[in-house]
Amino acid sequence: MKVAELHAASWQRLQDWKSRLPHALLLSGVKGLGKLDLALAFAASLLCEDAHSDGTACGACPACQWFLKGNHPDFRLLQPEALRREEKEEGDEEEKKGRGRNADKQEEKSNRSGQEIGIEDVRALDAFLSVGTHRQKMRVILVHPAEAMNRHAANALLKALEEPPSDTLFLLVSNEPMRLLPTLRSRCQQLALSTPDAALAEKFLLEHHLSDAVTWLALAGGAPMLALRLSENAAPWRETFLKFLQQGGQLEVLSAAVTLEKELKAVKGENPLPQMVEWAQKWIIDLTLAAERLPIRFYLAQRAKIMNLSENRRPLLLLRFYRELLQLRRESAHPLNMRLFLEQFFFRYRRLFVE
């Protein structure tokens, strides 16, 4: 199943725009819906020389072959250095080389270890925009995620949007559009993607060989791409964490903190604490729903345990703890001491069941 089928209504809206294409589009929605995949599919269709009747790229013409290999001369992808490092496609490597060594070094120093899109990335577009298109068709610049642009980069892009070159589309993709400059949003036609139909999303996941599609889709809040990522990165610590959450008032806080700390420190790559807090937030939402005698949303496989834990729980206390988790989420990005952070979390959580 193609992403255009998964988001059929949004894809049709994009097709309707083709006859009078704006100079800038903003695709927004919650994380994991497949916005980037849809944006890439749309970019490919604009550059394709023999698109299908449904508007999707043919995948066979020279333009499509260049695009698939990541080296189409009329396409640029702007994303944080950290994301570029994760990419394995040849096109991302070519783009990185094309920016020049000096720009790379300066950007690495100024964009918070590669988590932002910096002004050098936007300035590197000057040469790209100053020449005509290679195949006398469109020129597409895709920015993902758009909220990763720092203030200087956003202002530089804004200047380009104020006097947009002809036959050029700026395609912005954002999980958090309200973080963008209001003036930047105002210069874009906006398309907000919604959560796809559950049956369609489950079919999509099954085609991607995810057997327990219903469970993972629920944990992802209905976002199919996020469900795939969660299933692919199902680290052992998540099961350990879930086991501790199910203990409620019987939780041994200090022992739990020691055990979980060992598993979290074994994780390579990015800090897992923000993800842990996010999973806790979903758990509290389900507890609150169960306490109100409403259907749970996320942890379907643990429904019976959640119903049991929610008995005689006051929704107000659960909501208060959820607000505390919002603060813990901010602290989790740079914890001074992981053990103390985990102990603090578990003490606050157990208190919900002993008061």
For each residue, the residues with C-beta under 8 A, 3 or more apart:
1: 5 6 200 203 204 207
2: 5 6 41 56
3: 6 7 34 37 38 41
4: 7 8 11 38 41 54 55 56
5: 1 2 8 11 200
6: 1 2 3 34 196 200 201 204 224
7: 3 4 10 11 33 34 38 193 196
8: 4 5 11 12
9: 12 13
10: 7 13 14 27 38 191 193 194
11: 4 5 7 8 14 15 38 41 42 54 55
12: 8 9 15 16
13: 9 10 16 17 191
14: 10 11 17 18 25 38 42 55 191
15: 11 12 18 54 55
16: 12 13 19
17: 13 14 20 21 22 25 189
18: 14 15 21 46 55
19: 16
20: 17
21: 17 18 46 138 169
22: 17 25 169 188 189
23: 161 164 168 169 170 187
24: 161 164 169 170 171 172 187 188 189
25: 14 17 22 169 170 171 172 188 189 190 191
26: 146 172 173 174 177 180 185 188 189 190 191
27: 10 35 38 39 171 172 173 174 191 193
28: 35 173 174 175 177 190 191 192 193
29: 33 35 175 192 193 194
30: 33 175 195 221 223
31: 175 223 226
32: 220 221 223 224 225 226 227 229
33: 7 29 30 193 194 195 196 223 224 225 226
34: 3 6 7 37 38 193 223 224 225
35: 27 28 29 38 39 173 174 175 193
36: 39 40 144 173
37: 3 34 40 41 225
38: 3 4 7 10 11 14 27 34 35 41 42 193
39: 27 35 36 42 43 142 144 171 173
40: 36 37 43 44 142
41: 2 3 4 11 37 38 44 45 56 57
42: 11 14 38 39 45 46 171
43: 39 40 46 47 67 75 140 142 169 171
44: 40 41 47 48 56 57 64 67
45: 41 42 48 51 55 56 57
46: 18 21 42 43 137 138 140 169
47: 43 44 57 63 64 67 72 74 75 135 137 138 140
48: 44 45 51 57 58 61 63 64 67
49: 58 61 62 63 64 135 137
50: 58 60 61
51: 45 48 55 56 57 58
52: 55 56 57 58
53:
54: 4 11 15
55: 4 11 14 15 18 45 51 52
56: 2 4 41 44 45 51 52
57: 41 44 45 47 48 51 52 64 67
58: 48 49 50 51 52 61 64
59: 64 68
60: 50 64 65
61: 48 49 50 58 64 65
62: 49 65 66
63: 47 48 49 66 67 72 135 137
64: 44 47 48 49 57 58 59 60 61 67 68
65: 60 61 62 68 69
66: 62 63 69 71 72 73
67: 43 44 47 48 57 63 64 70 72 75
68: 59 64 65
69: 65 66 89 90 91
70: 67 89 90 91 92 93 94 95
71: 66 90 91 94
72: 47 63 66 67 75 91
73: 66 134
74: 47 133 134 135 137 138 139 140
75: 43 47 67 72 139 140 141 142
76: 95 125 128 140 141 142
77: 91 92 95 142 144
78: 117 121 122 125 141 142 143 144
79: 83 84 117 143 144 145 148
80: 83 84 111 114 115 116 117 148
81: 84 85 107 108 111 114 115
82: 85 86 113 114 115
83: 79 80 86 87 144
84: 79 80 81 87 92 95 96 114
85: 81 82 114
86: 82 83
87: 83 84 92
88: 92
89: 69 70 92 93
90: 69 70 71 93 94
91: 69 70 71 72 77 94 95
92: 70 77 84 87 88 89 95 96
93: 70 89 90 96 97
94: 70 71 90 91 97 98
95: 70 76 77 84 91 92 98 99
96: 84 92 93 99 104
97: 93 94
98: 94 95 124
99: 95 96 103 104 107 120 121 124
100: 103 104 124
101: 104 105
102: 105 106
103: 99 100 106 107 120 123 124
104: 96 99 100 101 107 108
105: 101 102 108 109
106: 102 103 109 110 118 120
107: 81 99 103 104 110 111 114 118 120 121
108: 81 104 105 111 113 114
109: 105 106
110: 106 107 118 150
111: 80 81 107 108 114 115 116 117 118 150
112: 115 116
113: 82 108
114: 80 81 82 84 85 107 108 111
115: 80 81 82 111 112 148
116: 80 111 112 148 149 150 153
117: 78 79 80 111 121 122 143 148 149 150 153
118: 106 107 110 111 121 122 150 152 153
119: 122 123 150 152 153 156
120: 99 103 106 107 123 124
121: 78 99 107 117 118 124 125 153
122: 78 117 118 119 125 149 153 156 157 160
123: 103 119 120 126 156
124: 98 99 100 103 120 121 127 128
125: 76 78 121 122 128 129 141 160
126: 123 129 130
127: 124 130 131
128: 76 124 125 131 139 141
129: 125 126 139 160 165 168
130: 126 127
131: 127 128
132: 136
133: 74 136 137 138 139 167
134: 73 74
135: 47 49 63 74
136: 132 133
137: 46 47 49 63 74 133 167
138: 21 46 47 74 133 167 168 169
139: 74 75 128 129 133 165 167 168 169
140: 43 46 47 74 75 76 168 169 171
141: 75 76 78 125 128 168 169 170 171
142: 39 40 43 75 76 77 78 171 172 173
143: 78 79 117 146 149 157 170 171 172 173
144: 36 39 77 78 79 83 148 172 173
145: 79 148 173 174 175 176
146: 26 143 149 172 173 174 177 180 184
147: 174 175 176 177 179 180
148: 79 80 115 116 117 144 145
149: 116 117 122 143 146 153 154 157 180
150: 110 111 116 117 118 119 153 154
151: 154 155
152: 118 119 155 156
153: 116 117 118 119 121 122 149 150 156 157
154: 149 150 151 157 158 180 181 184
155: 151 152 158 159 181
156: 119 122 123 152 153 159 160
157: 122 143 149 153 154 160 161 170 184
158: 154 155 161 162 181 183 184 187
159: 155 156 162 163
160: 122 125 129 156 157 163 164 170
161: 23 24 157 158 164 170 184 187 188
162: 158 159 187
163: 159 160
164: 23 24 160 161 168 170
165: 129 139 168
166:
167: 133 137 138 139
168: 23 129 138 139 140 141 164 165
169: 21 22 23 24 25 43 46 138 139 140 141
170: 23 24 25 141 143 157 160 161 164 188
171: 24 25 27 39 42 43 140 141 142 143
172: 24 25 26 27 142 143 144 146 180 184 188
173: 26 27 28 35 36 39 142 143 144 145 146
174: 26 27 28 35 145 146 147 177 179 180
175: 28 29 30 31 35 145 147
176: 145 147 179
177: 26 28 146 147 174 180 185 190
178:
179: 147 174 176
180: 26 146 147 149 154 172 174 177 184 185
181: 154 155 158 184 185
182: 185 186
183: 158 186 187
184: 146 154 157 158 161 172 180 181 187 188
185: 26 177 180 181 182 188 190
186: 182 183
187: 23 24 158 161 162 183 184
188: 22 24 25 26 161 170 172 184 185
189: 17 22 24 25 26
190: 25 26 28 177 185
191: 10 13 14 25 26 27 28
192: 28 29
193: 7 10 27 28 29 33 34 35 38
194: 10 29 33
195: 30 33 201 221 222 223
196: 6 7 33 200 201 204 222 224
197: 200 201
198: 201 202 217 222
199: 202 203
200: 1 5 6 196 197 203 204
201: 6 195 196 197 198 204 205 213 217 222 224 227
202: 198 199 205 206 213 214 217
203: 1 199 200 206 207
204: 1 6 196 200 201 207 208 224
205: 201 202 208 210 213 216 217 224 227 228
206: 202 203 209 210 211 213
207: 1 203 204
208: 204 205 228
209: 206
210: 205 206 213 216 227 228 231
211: 206
212: 215 216 231
213: 201 202 205 206 210 216 217 227
214: 202 217 218 300
215: 212 218 219 300 301
216: 205 210 212 213 219 220 227 228 230 231
217: 198 201 202 205 213 214 220 222 223 224 227
218: 214 215 221 222 297 298 299 300
219: 215 216 227 230 282 298 299
220: 32 216 217 223 224 226 227 230
221: 30 32 195 218 226 282 297 298
222: 195 196 198 201 217 218
223: 30 31 32 33 34 195 217 220 226 227
224: 6 32 33 34 196 201 204 205 217 220 227 228
225: 32 33 34 37 228 229
226: 31 32 33 220 221 223 229 230
227: 32 201 205 210 213 216 217 219 220 223 224 230 231
228: 205 208 210 216 224 225 231 232
229: 32 225 226 232 233
230: 216 219 220 226 227 233 234
231: 210 212 216 227 228 234
232: 228 229
233: 229 230
234: 230 231 238
235: 238 263 267 272
236: 239 240 263
237: 240 241 260 263 264 266 267 272 276
238: 234 235 241 242 279
239: 236 242 243
240: 236 237 243 244 259 260 263
241: 237 238 244 245 260 276 279 280
242: 238 239 245 246 279 283 299 302
243: 239 240 246 247
244: 240 241 247 251 256 260 346
245: 241 242 248 280 283 349
246: 242 243 302 305 309
247: 243 244 250 251 252 256
248: 245 251 309 350 352 353
249: 350 353 354
250: 247
251: 244 247 248 256 346 349 350
252: 247 255 256
253: 256 257 343 346 347 350
254: 257 258 343
255: 252 258 259
256: 244 247 251 252 253 259 260 342 346
257: 253 254 260 261 339 342 343 346
258: 254 255 261 262 339
259: 240 255 256 262 263
260: 237 240 241 244 256 257 263 264 342
261: 257 258 264 265 338 339 342
262: 258 259 265 266
263: 235 236 237 240 259 260 266 267
264: 237 260 261 267 272 273 276 338 342
265: 261 262 338
266: 237 262 263
267: 235 237 263 264 272
268:
269:
270:
271: 274 332 333
272: 235 237 264 267 275 276
273: 264 276 277 332 333 335 338 341
274: 271 277 278 329 332 333
275: 272 278 279
276: 237 241 264 272 273 279 280 332
277: 273 274 280 281 325 328 329 332 345
278: 274 275 281 282 329
279: 238 241 242 275 276 282 283
280: 241 245 276 277 283 284 325 345 349
281: 277 278 284 285 322 325 329
282: 219 221 278 279 285 286 297 298 299
283: 242 245 279 280 286 287 298 299 306
284: 280 281 287 288 318 321 322 325
285: 281 282 288 289 297 298 322
286: 282 283 289 290 296 297 298 299 306
287: 283 284 290 291 306 309 310 313 318
288: 284 285 291 292 310 315 318 319 322
289: 285 286 292 294 295 296 297
290: 286 287 293 294 296 306 307 309 310
291: 287 288 310 313 314 315 318
292: 288 289 315
293: 290
294: 289 290
295: 289
296: 286 289 290 299 300 303 306
297: 218 221 282 285 286 289
298: 218 219 221 282 283 285 286
299: 218 219 242 282 283 286 296 302 303 306
300: 214 215 218 296 303
301: 215
302: 242 246 299 305 306
303: 296 299 300 306 307
304: 307 308
305: 246 302 308 309
306: 283 286 287 290 296 299 302 303 309 310
307: 290 303 304 310 311
308: 304 305 311
309: 246 248 287 290 305 306 313 353
310: 287 288 290 291 306 307 313
311: 307 308
312:
313: 287 291 309 310 317 318 352 353
314: 291 317 318
315: 288 291 292 318 319
316: 319 320
317: 313 314 320 321 352 355
318: 284 287 288 291 313 314 315 321 322 352
319: 288 315 316 322 323
320: 316 317 323 324
321: 284 317 318 324 325 348 349 352
322: 281 284 285 288 318 319 325 326
323: 319 320 326 327
324: 320 321 327 328 348
325: 277 280 281 284 321 322 328 329
326: 322 323 329 330
327: 323 324 330 331
328: 277 324 325 331 332 341 344 345
329: 274 277 278 281 325 326 332 333
330: 326 327 333
331: 327 328 334 335 341
332: 271 273 274 276 277 328 329 335 341
333: 271 273 274 329 330
334: 331
335: 273 331 332 338 340 341
336: 340 341
337: 340 341
338: 261 264 265 273 335 341 342
339: 257 258 261 342 343
340: 335 336 337 343 344
341: 273 328 331 332 335 336 337 338 344 345
342: 256 257 260 261 264 338 339 345 346
343: 253 254 257 339 340 346 347
344: 328 340 341 347 348
345: 277 280 328 341 342 348 349
346: 244 251 253 256 257 342 343 349 350
347: 253 343 344 350 351
348: 321 324 344 345 351 352
349: 245 251 280 321 345 346 352
350: 248 249 251 253 346 347 353 354
351: 347 348 354 355
352: 248 313 317 318 321 348 349 355
353: 248 249 309 313 350
354: 249 350 351
355: 317 351 352
